[in-house]
């Protein structure tokens, strides 16, 4: 491989056999630690480099890049930490490629991204950027780009669906229920999430999970306002019937946790209850439910458990379902468990013989998965989506 080829950062150079690719992936993963690359410095530099190579790509992104930079950094770390889990990684990269269709990303854009990625890595790594490391990253990016492009090409559906807000209902200052009727049914599975673009924030997409199983052309979302000026805060504060939204390709695979005959533990914090509600809705419709389903549903205080009444009604209809409310603040009256979701779920058992769904904020996900593993739950039985909340 020539030095010129490496410096161009062109994709599509991955070896045909996975065993040939593995040493390159392993070296690329180690190089970030060896070089001491700081992602907070790396990610903004990458975008400046990318727009220097391809100025026309800037129009594909929102004016503020803060959310996009955060997502890119998390995605890069996730890819590197799962390079030795090919099945999980391929599924993630294929759906990422499908999702990028909503940005009007075309195949020729991957070359510019690869060139900018390698140039930024070279600048940040300094003397640690050896010819061997450069070659490893060229192969690694080639592999990642090829899988993403393959996923995009395999999706014959629309890049996005148009929809109209038909209901906006405030639950409290920071939470709202929004229902959107789409121009044609969105082909999603219960437990998945979709990107949404609103008229208040053009080109800035926010990931939301439908709170019901697929049924016609209406999607229901529970939205919590996060941060000042964010898409979610704009939805809670000012979304109104008649607003036109765009809905991106469905992502995620929490439904893979459903295994008839096995027990299912579901742990959800805040609006993380939405995919859990959708999965329960699907189980109730299909009838092929697991032997037993236990849901730990948590929030900061009792008043913030907005979905609890609906969940309790579901337990009356389904003897296989138990719902345990959890609050972090001492409640005004006995009833819920008190503590974090991670603490409470671990108190109830080791959960090493069931499938587990975890849904919530990034901090909640990390704490809960760590606590479950410490209690003996195998990692391969813990299902979660790490990129829903921004």
C-alpha positions as MATLAB code, in Angstrom:
seq = 'XXXXXXXXXXXXXXXXXXXXXXXXXXXXXXXXXXXXXXXXXXXXXXXXXXXXXXXXXXXXXXXXXXXXXXXXXXXXXXXXXXXXXXXXXXXXXXXXXXXXXXXXXXXXXXXXXXXXXXXXXXXXXXXXXXXXXXXXXXXXXXXXXXXXXXXXXXXXXXXXXXXXXXXXXXXXXXXXXXXXXXXXXXXXXXXXXXXXXXXXXXXXXXXXXXXXXXXXXXXXXXXXXXXXXXXXXXXXXXXXXXXXXXXXXXXXXXXXXXXXXXXXXXXXXXXXXXXXXXXXXXXXXXXXXXXXXXXXXXXXXXXXXXXXXXXXXXXXXXXXXXXXXXXXXXXXXXXXXXXXXXXXXXXXXXXXXXXXXXXXXXXXXXXXXXXXXXXXXXXXXXXXXXXXXX';
ca = [
       0.000    0.000    0.000;
       1.487    3.349   -0.970;
       1.953    6.291    1.363;
      -0.102    8.400   -1.036;
      -2.983    5.987   -0.808;
      -2.860    6.048    2.997;
      -2.768    9.848    3.109;
      -5.852   10.090    0.896;
      -7.851    8.052    3.389;
      -9.907    6.317    0.703;
     -12.422    3.671    1.829;
     -12.949    0.240    0.370;
      -9.602   -1.398    1.218;
     -10.782   -3.927    3.795;
      -9.475   -7.487    3.207;
     -12.007  -10.037    2.054;
     -11.425  -12.357    5.042;
     -12.192  -11.170    8.618;
      -9.104  -12.914   10.018;
      -6.928  -10.751    7.760;
      -8.669   -7.596    8.958;
      -8.509   -8.319   12.687;
      -4.877   -7.216   13.289;
      -5.594   -3.866   11.629;
      -8.712   -3.324   13.750;
      -6.867   -4.244   16.944;
      -3.989   -1.858   16.189;
      -6.381    0.991   15.335;
      -8.203    0.480   18.607;
      -4.981    0.454   20.649;
      -3.574    3.498   18.877;
      -6.096    5.930   20.363;
      -4.937    5.022   23.867;
      -1.251    4.825   22.938;
      -1.332    8.256   21.301;
      -3.339    9.754   24.179;
      -5.876   11.300   21.817;
      -8.399   13.531   23.581;
     -11.814   13.195   21.920;
     -12.834   16.692   23.085;
      -9.959   18.070   20.991;
     -10.143   15.519   18.195;
     -13.819   15.828   17.177;
     -13.948   19.625   16.513;
     -10.631   19.392   14.636;
     -12.047   16.573   12.502;
     -15.007   18.712   11.415;
     -12.788   21.711   10.615;
     -10.591   19.413    8.536;
     -13.569   17.824    6.790;
     -15.063   21.172    5.754;
     -11.631   22.281    4.589;
     -11.412   19.291    2.241;
     -15.081   19.418    1.180;
     -16.701   22.831    1.900;
     -19.910   21.739    0.207;
     -20.606   19.239    2.998;
     -21.150   22.042    5.529;
     -24.658   22.631    4.161;
     -25.681   19.119    5.260;
     -25.206   20.048    8.932;
     -27.024   22.425   11.309;
     -25.562   25.825   12.159;
     -24.506   24.583   15.600;
     -22.396   21.441   15.502;
     -22.401   20.694   19.243;
     -24.950   17.858   19.096;
     -23.454   16.428   15.902;
     -19.968   16.459   17.420;
     -21.214   14.680   20.527;
     -22.893   11.982   18.443;
     -19.845   11.494   16.236;
     -17.567   11.132   19.254;
     -19.855    8.575   20.905;
     -20.249    6.644   17.654;
     -16.478    6.514   17.080;
     -15.843    5.259   20.613;
     -18.642    2.695   20.254;
     -17.239    1.421   16.957;
     -13.740    1.069   18.397;
     -14.923   -0.745   21.519;
     -16.944   -3.251   19.482;
     -14.411   -4.003   16.747;
     -13.995   -7.492   18.222;
     -17.781   -8.086   18.197;
     -18.421   -8.331   14.432;
     -22.105   -9.285   14.589;
     -23.012   -6.382   16.859;
     -20.758   -3.942   14.992;
     -22.042   -4.825   11.526;
     -25.651   -4.372   12.614;
     -24.850   -0.986   14.142;
     -22.914    0.234   11.087;
     -25.562   -0.936    8.614;
     -28.318    0.924   10.438;
     -26.030    3.962   10.731;
     -25.610    3.897    6.957;
     -29.368    3.706    6.476;
     -29.926    6.539    8.949;
     -27.418    8.798    7.153;
     -29.593    8.709    4.025;
     -31.793   11.365    5.665;
     -28.831   13.772    5.533;
     -28.529   13.204    1.756;
     -25.172   11.474    2.314;
     -23.957    9.932   -0.941;
     -21.289    7.329   -1.615;
     -18.714    9.869   -2.780;
     -18.899   11.647    0.591;
     -17.270    8.680    2.328;
     -13.938    9.419    0.617;
     -13.842   12.972    2.021;
     -14.719   11.731    5.494;
     -11.975    9.099    5.331;
      -9.389   11.603    4.204;
     -10.347   14.051    6.987;
     -10.400   11.302    9.606;
      -6.903   10.082    8.834;
      -5.509   13.611    8.565;
      -6.968   14.524   11.958;
      -5.695   11.345   13.571;
      -2.240   12.009   12.145;
      -2.198   15.546   13.555;
      -3.433   14.524   17.012;
      -1.237   11.417   17.311;
       2.063   13.149   16.518;
       5.022   10.778   16.686;
       2.700    7.875   17.533;
       1.353    8.028   13.964;
       3.590    5.369   12.428;
       3.192    3.859    8.955;
       1.753    0.736   10.618;
      -0.857    2.762   12.507;
      -1.731    4.713    9.363;
      -2.265    1.491    7.429;
      -4.361    0.030   10.257;
      -6.649    3.054   10.251;
      -6.951    2.994    6.475;
      -8.163   -0.591    6.610;
     -10.400    0.114    9.604;
     -12.096    3.060    7.952;
     -12.420    1.111    4.712;
     -14.227   -1.636    6.598;
     -16.523    0.779    8.428;
     -17.361    2.734    5.268;
     -18.037   -0.400    3.230;
     -20.488   -1.763    5.816;
     -22.291    1.593    6.118;
     -22.589    1.958    2.338;
     -23.861   -1.592    2.069;
     -26.543   -0.849    4.660;
     -27.589    2.310    2.825;
     -27.788    0.532   -0.546;
     -29.870   -2.310    0.920;
     -32.584    0.048    2.200;
     -35.160    0.448   -0.577;
     -37.574    2.486    1.552;
     -37.717    6.276    1.758;
     -34.822    8.162    3.342;
     -37.414    9.871    5.562;
     -41.170   10.149    6.029;
     -43.128   13.404    6.165;
     -45.554   13.813    9.041;
     -47.862   16.309   10.714;
     -48.301   16.936   14.435;
     -51.894   16.123   15.363;
     -51.628   16.432   19.153;
     -49.342   18.199   21.628;
     -50.103   17.738   25.332;
     -47.946   19.086   28.170;
     -47.460   16.685   31.075;
     -45.517   19.198   33.144;
     -43.003   21.996   32.577;
     -40.424   19.732   30.916;
     -42.430   16.844   29.428;
     -44.993   16.506   26.665;
     -46.814   13.885   24.628;
     -46.690   14.483   20.873;
     -48.582   12.476   18.273;
     -47.552   12.677   14.616;
     -49.495   11.352   11.620;
     -47.106   10.353    8.830;
     -47.692   10.317    5.087;
     -47.647    6.530    4.968;
     -46.885    4.034    7.731;
     -43.308    4.086    9.081;
     -41.821    0.606    8.893;
     -40.472    0.270   12.432;
     -40.413   -2.472   15.075;
     -41.544   -2.005   18.662;
     -38.630   -0.762   20.773;
     -36.836    1.018   17.932;
     -36.153    4.752   17.711;
     -36.249    7.266   14.858;
     -34.663   10.616   14.056;
     -37.044   13.560   13.876;
     -36.506   16.990   12.328;
     -38.832   19.824   13.343;
     -39.515   23.194   11.670;
     -38.121   24.985   14.729;
     -34.668   23.375   14.254;
     -33.976   22.608   10.559;
     -31.193   20.093    9.838;
     -30.909   19.270   13.552;
     -32.244   15.769   14.149;
     -33.300   14.421   17.552;
     -33.756   10.704   18.262;
     -37.099    9.708   19.796;
     -38.662    6.317   20.547;
     -42.292    5.663   19.570;
     -44.221    4.731   22.702;
     -46.552    2.258   20.993;
     -46.152   -0.720   18.709;
     -46.641   -0.092   14.966;
     -50.330    0.490   14.223;
     -51.274    2.578   11.203;
     -49.741    5.950   10.455;
     -49.689    7.691   13.871;
     -46.588    7.785   16.065;
     -46.731    8.789   19.736;
     -43.680   10.236   21.483;
     -43.030   11.230   25.083;
     -40.485   14.057   24.982;
     -38.450   15.534   27.832;
     -36.814   18.951   27.403;
     -33.028   18.625   27.701;
     -30.691   21.624   27.657;
     -31.245   25.210   26.611;
     -32.259   25.733   22.988;
     -32.305   22.020   22.207;
     -34.659   20.257   19.799;
     -36.395   18.498   22.691;
     -37.006   21.778   24.544;
     -38.409   23.302   21.370;
     -40.770   20.338   20.946;
     -42.017   20.537   24.539;
     -42.420   24.316   24.518;
     -43.669   25.163   21.050;
     -44.640   22.147   18.930;
     -48.237   22.536   17.743;
     -50.803   20.701   15.615;
     -50.101   21.390   11.973;
     -46.299   21.405   12.323;
     -44.630   19.361    9.591;
     -41.944   16.936   10.774;
     -39.550   14.606    8.996;
     -39.093   11.087   10.404;
     -35.874    9.177    9.688;
     -35.171    5.465    9.289;
     -35.865    3.285   12.351;
     -32.830    2.159   14.352;
     -32.179   -0.120   17.321;
     -32.869   -3.748   18.165;
     -34.327   -3.917   21.680;
     -36.907   -6.382   20.392;
     -34.140   -8.990   20.178;
     -34.495   -9.328   23.946;
     -37.901  -10.989   23.485;
     -37.506  -14.740   23.928;
     -40.724  -16.743   24.486;
     -40.363  -18.984   27.514;
     -37.632  -16.850   29.130;
     -38.085  -14.214   31.807;
     -37.640  -10.597   30.739;
     -36.405   -7.755   32.952;
     -37.001   -4.209   31.702;
     -35.418   -1.195   33.444;
     -36.519    2.251   32.243;
     -35.809    5.753   33.483;
     -37.787    8.870   32.506;
     -38.686    8.950   28.806;
     -36.735    5.703   28.468;
     -40.093    4.123   29.270;
     -41.241    4.788   25.668;
     -39.562    1.790   23.967;
     -40.564   -0.380   26.946;
     -44.188    0.681   26.511;
     -43.968   -0.145   22.796;
     -42.519   -3.600   23.511;
     -45.222   -4.337   26.105;
     -47.860   -3.149   23.634;
     -46.481   -5.551   21.017;
     -46.333   -8.454   23.498;
     -49.934   -7.865   24.514;
     -51.083   -7.815   20.885;
     -49.088  -10.866   19.784;
     -49.778  -13.098   22.764;
     -46.320  -14.727   22.493;
     -45.075  -13.121   25.670;
     -42.162  -14.324   27.815;
     -42.869  -16.460   30.869;
     -42.660  -13.412   33.128;
     -41.941   -9.717   32.544;
     -40.757   -7.408   35.326;
     -40.549   -3.648   34.662;
     -38.649   -1.280   36.956;
     -39.838    2.216   36.024;
     -37.976    5.091   37.643;
     -37.890    8.873   37.856;
     -36.599   11.553   40.192;
     -39.898   11.867   42.104;
     -43.387   10.381   42.244;
     -44.977   13.117   40.109;
     -42.534   12.393   37.254;
     -43.720    8.800   36.733;
     -46.034    9.963   33.933;
     -46.559    6.523   32.368;
     -47.275    4.651   35.616;
     -51.084    4.655   35.387;
     -51.005    3.112   31.913;
     -48.471    0.502   33.003;
     -50.580   -0.446   36.003;
     -53.632   -0.896   33.788;
     -51.534   -3.236   31.634;
     -50.757   -5.389   34.706;
     -54.488   -5.805   35.346;
     -54.936   -7.209   31.832;
     -51.806   -9.390   31.820;
     -50.944  -11.756   34.663;
     -47.405  -12.193   33.315;
     -46.505   -8.519   33.886;
     -45.220   -6.872   37.086;
     -44.397   -3.143   37.307;
     -42.263   -1.747   40.145;
     -42.105    2.073   40.452;
     -38.812    3.582   41.627;
     -38.085    7.147   42.792;
     -34.848    8.766   43.900;
     -36.488   11.237   46.296;
     -38.394   10.056   49.367;
     -42.084    9.903   48.329;
     -44.874   11.608   50.296;
     -46.487    8.219   50.977;
     -45.354    4.568   50.926;
     -45.524    2.751   47.616;
     -42.530    3.071   45.290;
     -39.059    1.707   45.880;
     -36.544    4.424   46.816;
     -33.105    4.665   45.215;
     -31.587    4.669   41.755;
     -32.825    2.152   39.233;
     -29.445    0.397   39.322;
     -29.579    0.027   43.115;
     -33.177   -1.135   43.287;
     -32.951   -3.645   40.436;
     -29.808   -5.168   41.966;
     -31.560   -5.480   45.374;
     -34.307   -7.590   43.831;
     -31.992  -10.282   42.452;
     -29.011  -11.255   40.315;
     -31.038  -11.493   37.093;
     -28.448  -13.848   35.588;
     -31.018  -16.154   33.966;
     -33.164  -13.709   31.982;
     -33.007  -11.277   29.090;
     -32.672   -7.625   30.132;
     -33.681   -4.344   28.466;
     -32.226   -1.075   29.819;
     -33.503    2.285   28.534;
     -32.753    5.802   29.735;
     -30.117    8.521   29.828;
     -26.454    7.727   29.060;
     -25.533    8.074   32.755;
     -28.387    5.794   33.792;
     -27.419    3.226   31.141;
     -23.786    3.130   32.261;
     -24.626    2.838   35.966;
     -27.312    0.205   35.471;
     -25.346   -1.998   33.072;
     -22.341   -1.837   35.407;
     -24.472   -2.798   38.422;
     -26.205   -5.637   36.551;
     -22.904   -7.112   35.418;
     -21.626   -6.921   38.988;
     -24.724   -8.858   40.056;
     -23.916  -11.629   37.569;
     -25.920  -10.713   34.468;
     -24.051  -11.731   31.268;
     -23.330   -8.793   28.956;
     -24.765  -10.601   25.932;
     -28.176  -10.702   27.654;
     -28.272   -6.963   28.382;
     -29.904   -5.029   25.537;
     -29.700   -1.240   25.251;
     -29.368    1.565   22.704;
     -26.546    3.961   23.669;
     -27.255    6.832   21.268;
     -30.871    7.823   21.807;
     -30.435   10.753   24.221;
     -28.446   13.904   23.377;
];
